[in-house]
Amino acid sequence: MANNSGKRRSRVADMAGKPAVQVYTPPGIPPAEETTFPIELSENDRLVVRLRTYRKKIVDFAVMQETLVAGEWEQLARIDCCRGTVHRHLVSQSGETLLDHDLICDIPYGEKSWEVVDDSYEGALDEMEERWEDNLRRWRRGR
């Protein structure tokens, strides 16, 4: 584009308005259905599973490990999905965070997101069932 003096003016792109990054979020309730159920590991230990399903697919989940302390259930480990990832959490008995959003996999935004979440659930449940004693030891020791 030329100005009155005959010289070309360059246009600088406005970078202030960057497009927002789109992150996976599950369908709301309704239409997604939520189910919660316990899985007993021992007399004082359990997993609590929360599933949200939509169109026969798991679109959101959390697998939480709890232990009974003085008559109250305390959560010590969890694998869940939020903020566009499937990830792990682990805390110590003193409340110190040992793992926070330890990445298992990214959930893509768009068509494949439901499949990734649905496929990730079984692996998360298997991992929590296989590692519950290790998680409990780490929770007690604090590392």
Backbone as JSON Lines, residues from 0, in Angstrom:
{"i":0,"aa":"M","n":[0.85,-1.16,0.0],"ca":[0.0,0.0,0.0],"c":[0.9,1.23,0.0]}
{"i":1,"aa":"A","n":[0.63,2.18,-0.86],"ca":[1.44,3.38,-0.97],"c":[0.79,4.52,-0.21]}
{"i":2,"aa":"N","n":[1.64,5.38,0.41],"ca":[1.1,6.57,1.05],"c":[1.26,7.76,0.1]}
{"i":3,"aa":"N","n":[0.96,8.97,0.55],"ca":[1.0,10.16,-0.31],"c":[2.39,10.45,-0.85]}
{"i":4,"aa":"S","n":[3.45,10.03,-0.2],"ca":[4.8,10.33,-0.67],"c":[5.28,9.3,-1.69]}
{"i":5,"aa":"G","n":[4.44,8.3,-1.98],"ca":[4.81,7.28,-2.96],"c":[5.55,6.11,-2.35]}
{"i":6,"aa":"K","n":[5.87,6.15,-1.07],"ca":[6.58,5.05,-0.43],"c":[5.58,4.01,0.06]}
{"i":7,"aa":"R","n":[6.02,2.75,0.07],"ca":[5.18,1.66,0.58],"c":[5.2,1.66,2.1]}
{"i":8,"aa":"R","n":[4.02,1.47,2.69],"ca":[3.93,1.29,4.14],"c":[3.8,-0.19,4.42]}
{"i":9,"aa":"S","n":[4.51,-0.66,5.4],"ca":[4.35,-2.07,5.78],"c":[3.34,-2.16,6.91]}
{"i":10,"aa":"R","n":[2.59,-3.2,6.87],"ca":[1.62,-3.45,7.94],"c":[2.19,-4.52,8.86]}
{"i":11,"aa":"V","n":[2.18,-4.21,10.12],"ca":[2.64,-5.16,11.12],"c":[1.42,-5.88,11.66]}
{"i":12,"aa":"A","n":[1.51,-7.19,11.69],"ca":[0.39,-7.98,12.21],"c":[0.2,-7.72,13.7]}
{"i":13,"aa":"D","n":[-1.04,-7.62,14.1],"ca":[-1.37,-7.43,15.51],"c":[-1.34,-8.78,16.21]}
{"i":14,"aa":"M","n":[-0.32,-9.0,17.05],"ca":[-0.15,-10.27,17.74],"c":[-0.78,-10.27,19.13]}
{"i":15,"aa":"A","n":[-1.37,-9.15,19.52],"ca":[-1.96,-9.06,20.86],"c":[-3.18,-9.95,21.0]}
{"i":16,"aa":"G","n":[-3.89,-10.2,19.95],"ca":[-5.11,-11.0,20.02],"c":[-4.89,-12.44,19.6]}
{"i":17,"aa":"K","n":[-4.0,-13.17,20.29],"ca":[-3.73,-14.56,19.96],"c":[-4.99,-15.4,20.18]}
{"i":18,"aa":"P","n":[-5.25,-16.35,19.3],"ca":[-6.42,-17.2,19.5],"c":[-6.24,-18.08,20.74]}
{"i":19,"aa":"A","n":[-7.32,-18.32,21.45],"ca":[-7.27,-19.14,22.65],"c":[-7.0,-20.59,22.27]}
{"i":20,"aa":"V","n":[-6.19,-21.26,23.07],"ca":[-5.93,-22.68,22.87],"c":[-7.17,-23.45,23.31]}
{"i":21,"aa":"Q","n":[-7.64,-24.33,22.48],"ca":[-8.84,-25.09,22.81],"c":[-8.42,-26.37,23.52]}
{"i":22,"aa":"V","n":[-9.06,-26.62,24.68],"ca":[-8.74,-27.76,25.52],"c":[-9.99,-28.61,25.65]}
{"i":23,"aa":"Y","n":[-9.8,-29.92,25.65],"ca":[-10.92,-30.85,25.77],"c":[-11.68,-30.63,27.06]}
{"i":24,"aa":"T","n":[-12.98,-30.58,26.96],"ca":[-13.88,-30.61,28.12],"c":[-14.99,-31.6,27.78]}
{"i":25,"aa":"P","n":[-15.36,-32.44,28.75],"ca":[-16.41,-33.43,28.47],"c":[-17.77,-32.78,28.33]}
{"i":26,"aa":"P","n":[-18.71,-33.49,27.7],"ca":[-20.08,-32.96,27.62],"c":[-20.64,-32.75,29.02]}
{"i":27,"aa":"G","n":[-21.48,-31.75,29.19],"ca":[-22.05,-31.45,30.5],"c":[-23.08,-32.47,30.94]}
{"i":28,"aa":"I","n":[-23.54,-32.31,32.17],"ca":[-24.58,-33.2,32.71],"c":[-25.86,-32.39,32.83]}
{"i":29,"aa":"P","n":[-27.03,-32.82,32.27],"ca":[-27.05,-33.8,31.19],"c":[-26.42,-33.23,29.95]}
{"i":30,"aa":"P","n":[-26.06,-33.97,28.97],"ca":[-26.49,-35.31,28.61],"c":[-25.61,-36.43,29.14]}
{"i":31,"aa":"A","n":[-24.39,-36.15,29.65],"ca":[-23.55,-37.23,30.15],"c":[-24.15,-37.79,31.44]}
{"i":32,"aa":"E","n":[-24.01,-39.1,31.62],"ca":[-24.5,-39.75,32.83],"c":[-23.31,-40.04,33.74]}
{"i":33,"aa":"E","n":[-23.48,-39.8,35.05],"ca":[-22.39,-40.03,36.0],"c":[-22.7,-41.22,36.88]}
{"i":34,"aa":"T","n":[-21.68,-42.07,37.1],"ca":[-21.77,-43.24,37.95],"c":[-20.56,-43.24,38.87]}
{"i":35,"aa":"T","n":[-20.77,-43.58,40.14],"ca":[-19.68,-43.7,41.1],"c":[-19.83,-45.02,41.82]}
{"i":36,"aa":"F","n":[-18.71,-45.75,41.97],"ca":[-18.77,-47.03,42.68],"c":[-17.42,-47.32,43.33]}
{"i":37,"aa":"P","n":[-17.43,-48.07,44.47],"ca":[-16.19,-48.45,45.14],"c":[-15.7,-49.82,44.66]}
{"i":38,"aa":"I","n":[-14.4,-50.03,44.76],"ca":[-13.78,-51.33,44.55],"c":[-12.92,-51.6,45.79]}
{"i":39,"aa":"E","n":[-13.27,-52.62,46.55],"ca":[-12.55,-52.92,47.8],"c":[-11.2,-53.55,47.48]}
{"i":40,"aa":"L","n":[-10.15,-53.01,48.11],"ca":[-8.8,-53.54,47.95],"c":[-8.38,-54.34,49.18]}
{"i":41,"aa":"S","n":[-8.78,-53.86,50.35],"ca":[-8.53,-54.53,51.62],"c":[-9.58,-54.0,52.6]}
{"i":42,"aa":"E","n":[-9.48,-54.43,53.82],"ca":[-10.46,-53.98,54.83],"c":[-10.44,-52.46,55.0]}
{"i":43,"aa":"N","n":[-9.26,-51.85,54.84],"ca":[-9.11,-50.4,55.06],"c":[-8.73,-49.62,53.82]}
{"i":44,"aa":"D","n":[-8.8,-50.24,52.66],"ca":[-8.36,-49.57,51.43],"c":[-9.35,-49.86,50.31]}
{"i":45,"aa":"R","n":[-9.56,-48.84,49.49],"ca":[-10.49,-48.99,48.37],"c":[-10.13,-48.03,47.24]}
{"i":46,"aa":"L","n":[-10.67,-48.35,46.08],"ca":[-10.68,-47.41,44.97],"c":[-12.11,-46.91,44.84]}
{"i":47,"aa":"V","n":[-12.25,-45.64,44.51],"ca":[-13.55,-45.09,44.18],"c":[-13.46,-44.62,42.73]}
{"i":48,"aa":"V","n":[-14.37,-45.14,41.91],"ca":[-14.35,-44.84,40.48],"c":[-15.54,-43.95,40.16]}
{"i":49,"aa":"R","n":[-15.25,-42.84,39.45],"ca":[-16.3,-41.95,38.96],"c":[-16.19,-41.93,37.44]}
{"i":50,"aa":"L","n":[-17.29,-42.29,36.8],"ca":[-17.32,-42.32,35.33],"c":[-18.42,-41.42,34.82]}
{"i":51,"aa":"R","n":[-18.16,-40.7,33.77],"ca":[-19.2,-39.98,33.04],"c":[-19.22,-40.54,31.63]}
{"i":52,"aa":"T","n":[-20.38,-40.99,31.2],"ca":[-20.52,-41.6,29.88],"c":[-21.48,-40.77,29.02]}
{"i":53,"aa":"Y","n":[-21.2,-40.82,27.73],"ca":[-22.03,-40.12,26.76],"c":[-21.94,-40.91,25.46]}
{"i":54,"aa":"R","n":[-23.09,-41.25,24.89],"ca":[-23.12,-42.02,23.64],"c":[-22.26,-43.29,23.72]}
{"i":55,"aa":"K","n":[-22.39,-44.0,24.84],"ca":[-21.71,-45.28,25.09],"c":[-20.2,-45.16,25.18]}
{"i":56,"aa":"K","n":[-19.69,-43.96,25.44],"ca":[-18.25,-43.76,25.61],"c":[-18.0,-43.1,26.96]}
{"i":57,"aa":"I","n":[-16.9,-43.47,27.59],"ca":[-16.47,-42.78,28.81],"c":[-15.84,-41.47,28.35]}
{"i":58,"aa":"V","n":[-16.41,-40.35,28.79],"ca":[-15.93,-39.04,28.36],"c":[-15.21,-38.29,29.49]}
{"i":59,"aa":"D","n":[-15.27,-38.85,30.7],"ca":[-14.59,-38.26,31.86],"c":[-14.5,-39.34,32.92]}
{"i":60,"aa":"F","n":[-13.39,-39.39,33.65],"ca":[-13.27,-40.38,34.72],"c":[-12.29,-39.91,35.78]}
{"i":61,"aa":"A","n":[-12.4,-40.53,36.95],"ca":[-11.42,-40.4,38.02],"c":[-11.39,-41.73,38.74]}
{"i":62,"aa":"V","n":[-10.18,-42.23,39.0],"ca":[-9.99,-43.43,39.8],"c":[-9.18,-42.98,41.01]}
{"i":63,"aa":"M","n":[-9.82,-43.03,42.18],"ca":[-9.24,-42.48,43.39],"c":[-8.96,-43.57,44.41]}
{"i":64,"aa":"Q","n":[-7.76,-43.56,44.98],"ca":[-7.41,-44.51,46.03],"c":[-7.61,-43.84,47.37]}
{"i":65,"aa":"E","n":[-8.31,-44.55,48.26],"ca":[-8.58,-44.03,49.6],"c":[-8.18,-45.07,50.64]}
{"i":66,"aa":"T","n":[-7.78,-44.58,51.8],"ca":[-7.47,-45.45,52.93],"c":[-8.23,-44.94,54.15]}
{"i":67,"aa":"L","n":[-8.61,-45.86,55.02],"ca":[-9.4,-45.52,56.2],"c":[-8.47,-45.13,57.34]}
{"i":68,"aa":"V","n":[-8.63,-43.9,57.84],"ca":[-7.81,-43.38,58.94],"c":[-8.75,-42.8,59.98]}
{"i":69,"aa":"A","n":[-8.75,-43.38,61.18],"ca":[-9.58,-42.9,62.29],"c":[-11.05,-42.77,61.87]}
{"i":70,"aa":"G","n":[-11.53,-43.78,61.12],"ca":[-12.93,-43.78,60.72],"c":[-13.29,-42.9,59.55]}
{"i":71,"aa":"E","n":[-12.31,-42.22,58.94],"ca":[-12.55,-41.33,57.79],"c":[-11.74,-41.82,56.59]}
{"i":72,"aa":"W","n":[-12.35,-41.77,55.4],"ca":[-11.64,-42.13,54.18],"c":[-10.8,-40.95,53.72]}
{"i":73,"aa":"E","n":[-9.49,-41.2,53.49],"ca":[-8.58,-40.17,53.0],"c":[-8.07,-40.56,51.63]}
{"i":74,"aa":"Q","n":[-8.13,-39.63,50.69],"ca":[-7.64,-39.88,49.34],"c":[-6.13,-39.7,49.32]}
{"i":75,"aa":"L","n":[-5.44,-40.68,48.73],"ca":[-3.98,-40.58,48.68],"c":[-3.43,-40.61,47.26]}
{"i":76,"aa":"A","n":[-4.2,-41.13,46.31],"ca":[-3.75,-41.18,44.92],"c":[-4.97,-41.08,44.01]}
{"i":77,"aa":"R","n":[-4.72,-40.59,42.8],"ca":[-5.82,-40.43,41.85],"c":[-5.25,-40.37,40.43]}
{"i":78,"aa":"I","n":[-5.96,-40.99,39.51],"ca":[-5.72,-40.77,38.08],"c":[-7.03,-40.22,37.54]}
{"i":79,"aa":"D","n":[-6.95,-39.07,36.87],"ca":[-8.16,-38.45,36.34],"c":[-7.84,-37.71,35.05]}
{"i":80,"aa":"C","n":[-8.87,-37.1,34.51],"ca":[-8.66,-36.31,33.31],"c":[-9.33,-34.95,33.5]}
{"i":81,"aa":"C","n":[-8.55,-33.93,33.25],"ca":[-9.05,-32.55,33.23],"c":[-7.98,-31.7,32.54]}
{"i":82,"aa":"R","n":[-8.35,-30.51,32.14],"ca":[-7.43,-29.58,31.47],"c":[-6.73,-30.2,30.28]}
{"i":83,"aa":"G","n":[-7.43,-31.12,29.58],"ca":[-6.89,-31.67,28.35],"c":[-5.87,-32.77,28.5]}
{"i":84,"aa":"T","n":[-5.74,-33.37,29.71],"ca":[-4.79,-34.47,29.9],"c":[-5.37,-35.55,30.81]}
{"i":85,"aa":"V","n":[-4.81,-36.74,30.69],"ca":[-5.01,-37.81,31.67],"c":[-3.73,-37.8,32.49]}
{"i":86,"aa":"H","n":[-3.86,-37.77,33.81],"ca":[-2.68,-37.58,34.66],"c":[-2.88,-38.18,36.06]}
{"i":87,"aa":"R","n":[-1.75,-38.28,36.81],"ca":[-1.72,-38.86,38.15],"c":[-1.53,-37.77,39.2]}
{"i":88,"aa":"H","n":[-2.08,-38.06,40.4],"ca":[-1.85,-37.25,41.59],"c":[-1.46,-38.21,42.71]}
{"i":89,"aa":"L","n":[-0.56,-37.79,43.59],"ca":[-0.2,-38.58,44.75],"c":[0.2,-37.62,45.86]}
{"i":90,"aa":"V","n":[-0.34,-37.84,47.05],"ca":[0.0,-37.01,48.19],"c":[0.54,-37.9,49.31]}
{"i":91,"aa":"S","n":[1.21,-37.27,50.27],"ca":[1.72,-37.99,51.44],"c":[0.71,-37.86,52.58]}
{"i":92,"aa":"Q","n":[0.92,-38.63,53.61],"ca":[0.04,-38.6,54.77],"c":[0.03,-37.21,55.41]}
{"i":93,"aa":"S","n":[1.14,-36.49,55.3],"ca":[1.21,-35.15,55.87],"c":[0.57,-34.09,54.96]}
{"i":94,"aa":"G","n":[0.13,-34.5,53.77],"ca":[-0.51,-33.57,52.84],"c":[0.41,-33.0,51.79]}
{"i":95,"aa":"E","n":[1.68,-33.42,51.8],"ca":[2.64,-32.96,50.8],"c":[2.3,-33.57,49.44]}
{"i":96,"aa":"T","n":[2.36,-32.76,48.39],"ca":[2.12,-33.24,47.04],"c":[3.36,-33.96,46.54]}
{"i":97,"aa":"L","n":[3.21,-35.25,46.24],"ca":[4.31,-36.05,45.71],"c":[4.28,-36.06,44.18]}
{"i":98,"aa":"L","n":[3.1,-36.12,43.6],"ca":[2.9,-36.0,42.16],"c":[1.7,-35.11,41.93]}
{"i":99,"aa":"D","n":[1.82,-34.17,41.01],"ca":[0.7,-33.28,40.69],"c":[0.59,-33.17,39.18]}
{"i":100,"aa":"H","n":[-0.46,-33.67,38.62],"ca":[-0.69,-33.65,37.18],"c":[0.47,-34.31,36.42]}
{"i":101,"aa":"D","n":[0.93,-35.47,36.94],"ca":[1.97,-36.26,36.28],"c":[1.36,-36.84,35.01]}
{"i":102,"aa":"L","n":[1.79,-36.37,33.87],"ca":[1.17,-36.65,32.58],"c":[1.22,-38.13,32.2]}
{"i":103,"aa":"I","n":[0.05,-38.66,31.85],"ca":[-0.05,-39.99,31.24],"c":[-0.23,-39.81,29.74]}
{"i":104,"aa":"C","n":[-1.2,-38.98,29.33],"ca":[-1.35,-38.67,27.91],"c":[-2.17,-37.39,27.73]}
{"i":105,"aa":"D","n":[-1.96,-36.75,26.59],"ca":[-2.75,-35.59,26.22],"c":[-4.06,-36.06,25.61]}
{"i":106,"aa":"I","n":[-5.11,-35.28,25.82],"ca":[-6.4,-35.54,25.18],"c":[-6.54,-34.5,24.07]}
{"i":107,"aa":"P","n":[-6.57,-34.94,22.83],"ca":[-6.67,-33.97,21.74],"c":[-8.04,-33.29,21.74]}
{"i":108,"aa":"Y","n":[-8.06,-32.08,21.26],"ca":[-9.32,-31.36,21.11],"c":[-9.93,-31.79,19.79]}
{"i":109,"aa":"G","n":[-11.2,-32.15,19.8],"ca":[-11.87,-32.48,18.55],"c":[-12.41,-33.89,18.51]}
{"i":110,"aa":"E","n":[-12.46,-34.43,17.3],"ca":[-13.14,-35.68,17.04],"c":[-12.62,-36.87,17.83]}
{"i":111,"aa":"K","n":[-11.34,-36.97,18.05],"ca":[-10.74,-38.15,18.69],"c":[-10.74,-38.09,20.22]}
{"i":112,"aa":"S","n":[-11.16,-37.0,20.8],"ca":[-11.05,-36.83,22.25],"c":[-11.8,-37.91,23.04]}
{"i":113,"aa":"W","n":[-13.02,-38.21,22.65],"ca":[-13.79,-39.21,23.4],"c":[-13.12,-40.57,23.34]}
{"i":114,"aa":"E","n":[-12.56,-40.94,22.2],"ca":[-11.88,-42.23,22.1],"c":[-10.67,-42.29,23.02]}
{"i":115,"aa":"V","n":[-9.89,-41.21,23.08],"ca":[-8.7,-41.19,23.93],"c":[-9.1,-41.35,25.4]}
{"i":116,"aa":"V","n":[-10.12,-40.63,25.85],"ca":[-10.56,-40.75,27.24],"c":[-11.1,-42.16,27.5]}
{"i":117,"aa":"D","n":[-11.96,-42.65,26.62],"ca":[-12.55,-43.98,26.78],"c":[-11.45,-45.05,26.82]}
{"i":118,"aa":"D","n":[-10.48,-44.97,25.93],"ca":[-9.38,-45.94,25.89],"c":[-8.46,-45.83,27.1]}
{"i":119,"aa":"S","n":[-8.32,-44.66,27.69],"ca":[-7.42,-44.44,28.82],"c":[-7.96,-44.98,30.14]}
{"i":120,"aa":"Y","n":[-9.27,-45.11,30.24],"ca":[-9.88,-45.53,31.51],"c":[-9.38,-46.9,31.98]}
{"i":121,"aa":"E","n":[-9.4,-47.91,31.12],"ca":[-8.99,-49.27,31.53],"c":[-7.55,-49.29,32.03]}
{"i":122,"aa":"G","n":[-6.66,-48.59,31.34],"ca":[-5.27,-48.53,31.77],"c":[-5.12,-47.85,33.12]}
{"i":123,"aa":"A","n":[-5.9,-46.79,33.35],"ca":[-5.86,-46.09,34.63],"c":[-6.34,-47.0,35.76]}
{"i":124,"aa":"L","n":[-7.44,-47.71,35.52],"ca":[-7.96,-48.62,36.53],"c":[-6.96,-49.74,36.81]}
{"i":125,"aa":"D","n":[-6.39,-50.33,35.77],"ca":[-5.39,-51.39,35.95],"c":[-4.2,-50.89,36.76]}
{"i":126,"aa":"E","n":[-3.71,-49.7,36.42],"ca":[-2.55,-49.14,37.14],"c":[-2.87,-48.94,38.62]}
{"i":127,"aa":"M","n":[-4.03,-48.4,38.91],"ca":[-4.39,-48.15,40.31],"c":[-4.57,-49.46,41.08]}
{"i":128,"aa":"E","n":[-5.12,-50.48,40.43],"ca":[-5.27,-51.79,41.09],"c":[-3.92,-52.45,41.32]}
{"i":129,"aa":"E","n":[-2.99,-52.31,40.37],"ca":[-1.67,-52.93,40.49],"c":[-0.75,-52.2,41.45]}
{"i":130,"aa":"R","n":[-0.89,-50.86,41.57],"ca":[0.05,-50.06,42.36],"c":[-0.49,-49.6,43.71]}
{"i":131,"aa":"W","n":[-1.65,-50.08,44.13],"ca":[-2.25,-49.51,45.33],"c":[-1.37,-49.7,46.56]}
{"i":132,"aa":"E","n":[-0.68,-50.85,46.68],"ca":[0.17,-51.06,47.86],"c":[1.4,-50.14,47.82]}
{"i":133,"aa":"D","n":[1.97,-49.94,46.63],"ca":[3.09,-49.0,46.48],"c":[2.64,-47.58,46.81]}
{"i":134,"aa":"N","n":[1.46,-47.18,46.32],"ca":[0.93,-45.85,46.62],"c":[0.74,-45.66,48.12]}
{"i":135,"aa":"L","n":[0.22,-46.7,48.78],"ca":[0.0,-46.62,50.22],"c":[1.32,-46.48,50.97]}
{"i":136,"aa":"R","n":[2.35,-47.24,50.56],"ca":[3.67,-47.11,51.2],"c":[4.24,-45.71,51.0]}
{"i":137,"aa":"R","n":[4.14,-45.17,49.77],"ca":[4.64,-43.82,49.5],"c":[3.87,-42.79,50.32]}
{"i":138,"aa":"W","n":[2.56,-42.97,50.44],"ca":[1.74,-42.05,51.24],"c":[2.21,-42.05,52.69]}
{"i":139,"aa":"R","n":[2.47,-43.24,53.24],"ca":[2.91,-43.35,54.64],"c":[4.31,-42.77,54.85]}
{"i":140,"aa":"R","n":[5.22,-43.06,53.91],"ca":[6.62,-42.59,54.04],"c":[6.8,-41.15,53.63]}
{"i":141,"aa":"G","n":[5.92,-40.66,52.76],"ca":[6.07,-39.28,52.28],"c":[7.02,-39.13,51.12]}
{"i":142,"aa":"R","n":[7.31,-40.21,50.4],"ca":[8.16,-40.13,49.19],"c":[7.89,-41.29,48.28]}
